[in-house]
Amino acid sequence: MANRAPLRQGNAKSSRSQKPAAGTTAAASVTSRALRILETFDPAHREQSLSNIARRSGLPLATTHRLVGELVAWGGLEKKASRYQIGQKLWRIGLLASAQQDVAEVAAPYMQDVLFVTHNVVNLFIFDEGEVLLVERISGTNTGEPFRRVGARMDLHSSAAGKLMLAFGAPQLLAGLPEVLPKHTPHTIGSKAELIEHIARIRSQGFATTQQESGLNNYAIAVPVFSQASGHIIAALGIVTQEAMAPIGNVVPVLKIAARGISRSLESGD
């Protein structure tokens, strides 16, 4: 009888050692429910009420309320009045995806096509920490001096690429700008109210321009590059000219064809 006690004690220890596995399962279940909430957001549902999130995720309203609250506290969601939208923190994490890292390499041949047709300096920008970052630039012998070099950063409100991020990116980018904006030249948009009207036109027309707003004798036209999978903007493709704006009617179709090619290539992995 005395020899049996250690065996029972050992069995008890073995049973307790299995408990973390059960806890891990519970944690995974919480994670999966949070992911189901995030999956309810898409290009057609950028802002949602709590009840709509619960309905689309298939979760009880009480569970949805608790998890949404935790996501808001973390920064994955943001609450605007009584509605919720994807938070900037989560949006910025998404920019680290491999498609974002590979976009410059994938875009290069399409940028060459734009250069061949337009004979203008071609730029590719991505969003980075509240600004746009120039990640690729292609120019020829007759395109003139480039205004920016790879690695340069520009404000959102004074660049064509930045305006596209405000128009098609996370809604809080525009909402979070100050009422009075820094002016780099006399032509820079200096008020948030004016910028909001300007961004509305960009959403409607599908491209953005700047006319000496980031620098004198600096004109730009840019179009968005969207992810085919998510519908989110991942880059801005554009051209820059000196002295005068390039013919918009000629340049925009070329840029849009190239942007669609980049999107397809990113999606297919070619």
N, C-alpha and C positions, 0 to 999 in steps of 0.2 A: 504493500500500500504506500509505503514511504517513497517508493521509486516512481509512483505515478504523478505525484504533485508537480515535478519539473515538467512533465509532458503536458499537463493541463496549462501550466504557466506559459510554456512555449507556444501552445496553440493560441492562447489569448494574445500573445505578442504578434503572432502571425496574422491574426484577424485584424488587430489594430493597424498593422503595416499596410493593409489594403485600403484604408480609409481615404488617403489622398487621391487615389484613383477616382473614387466617387466624387470627391470635391472637384477634381479636374473636369469630370463630365458635367457637373453643374455649372462650372465657369464657362465651359464651351457652349452650353445652352444659352447662357446670358449673352455671350458674344454673338451667337447666331441670331438671337432676337434683335440685338442692336443693329446687326447688318441688314436684317429684314426691314427695319425702319429706314435705314439709309437708302435701300434699294427702291423705296417708294418715290424717291426724287428722280426726275428725269427731265428732258427738255420741255415736256408738256406739263410737268408738275414741279415748277421751280419753287413755288410757295404753296404751303398746304396748312390747313387747320389741323388741330390735334385729332379731331374725329375722323378726318379724311386719312391721316397717317395710319390710325388704328384700323380703319376699314381696308386700306390697300395692303397693309402688312399682315392682316388676319390675326392681330393680337388684341387681347382685351384692352379696353380703354384705360383701366387703372395701370396695367403694365406699360402701355404706351406712354402714359403720362410720366411714370417714374423714369423710364429709359430716355425719353426725350429730354427730361430735365437734366439727367446726367450728361447727355451729349451736348446740351447747351452749356453746361458748366465747363466741360472740357474744351469747347470751341468747335466741335464738329457740326453743330447746328447753331443757328442764330434766330432769336425770336424778334419778330417785327409786328408790333401791335398784337393781334391774336393769331398770327400765322408764323410758320417756321420756314427757314430756308437753309441751304447748305452753308456752313460757316467757312470763313476765309482760311482757317487753320487746315481744315480738311481739303479745301480746294488747293492750297499750296502744297500739301503732301502729294496730291495727285500729279502735280507738275514734276515730281521726281520719278515718275514711271519711266520705263525704258523707252517708250515711244517718244517722250519728251526729250530724253537724252540723245536719241538717235535722229531727231528731226533735222538737224543741220546737215548731217551726212545724207539723209534721204532727199532733202530739198535741193542739194547742190546741182544735180543735172537739170532740174526744172528751172532753177535760177539761171542756168546757162541759156536755156531756151528763151527766157524773158529778156536776157541781155542781148541775144542774137536778134530778137524782133524789135525791141525798143531802143537799143543802143544807149541805155541809161544804167547808172549804178543800181544794183539790185541788193536789197537788204532783207534779212530775216531776223525778226525780233521774237523773244519770248517774255512772258511776265516773270519778274523776279523781285520779291521784297518791295512791293509798292511802286516799282518802276518797270520800264521795258529794257531788256538787255539785248544788245546786238550780238548774235551768235554766229552769223555768217554774212559775208559781203562779197559780191562778185562784181568786178568792173573790167572794162576793156581799155584799149589804148586811146579811144576817142570819147570816153564818157566824162572826162573832167575829173577834178580832184574830189575824192569822197569827203563828205562832211563829218563822218564818224568812222572810227576804226572798231574792229571786232573787240568786244569787251566794254564798249561804251554804254552808258546808261542814260535814259531820257525820262523826263517827267511824263506822266500819263496824259495830262491835259494839253500839252504843247506839241505832241508828236502824233503822227498819223497812226502808228502802231499802238501807241498808248490809248488813243481814242477808241480803237477797236476793242481793246481790253475792257474799257469802261462800258462800251456798248453791248458786248457779248459775253463778258466775264462775270465774275461774282457780283451780284447787285450792290453789295456793301462797298465795293471799290469806289463807285460814284457817290454813294450816300456818305461815305466817310471823308470826302474831300472838304477842305475849309470853304467858307463862303467867299473869301477873297483869295484868289490864286496868284502865285508869283508870275510876273510878266518878264519874259526874257527879251522881248522886243516890243515895240509899240503895237504889233499885230497879234500878240498872244492874248487868248481869251483870259480875262482877268476876274470874271465873276462866276460863281457856281451856277447861278440861275441861267446865265447865257450858255454855259457849257451843257446844262441839262437839255436845253432846246436843241443844241448842236448834236448831242449824242442821239437824240430821238430821230433826227434826220439820217444819221449814219445807220441806225438800225433799219430804217425803211429802205435806204438805197443800197446797203450791203457793202459799202466801201467808205474809206475816210481819206481826207486830204488835209494838208497844212500848207499855208501860204505865208512864209517868213515868220512863223510862230515860234520856232525853236532857234532860229538864227536868220539873219538877213541874207537875202538871195538864196534861200533854202526852201525848196518846194517839194512836196512829197505826196504820193498816192499809195495807199495800201489796202489790202483785202485780208479778211480772216482766213486762217487755216483751221478747220474744224476736225475733231475726232469723229470718224464715222460711227464708232461704237457708242460714244456717250453724247455726241452733239455739242460738246464743250469746245471752246476755242483753245487751241494749243500753241498757236504762233500767229504772227502777222507777216505777210509777204508784201514788199513794196518796192517802189523805185523813187529815186530822188533826182532832182534837176536843179540847175542854177539859172538865175536870171528870169525864168518864166516857168509856169506850170506846163507839164506835158499834156498833150491832148487826152482828156479823161476818157472820151468815147473810144479811143484807140487802145489805151493802156489797160483800162479796167478789165475788158474781156480776156486779154492775154494773162493778166495776173490771176483772174478767177480760174482759168483753165489750168494754170500751173498749180494753184492752191488745191484744186480738186485732185490733181495727180499726186501731190504730196500726201494728201489724206488717204487716198487709195493705197499708196505704197506703204505707208505706216501701218495700215490695217492688215495688209497681206504679208508684211514682213519682207518684201522684196528689197 
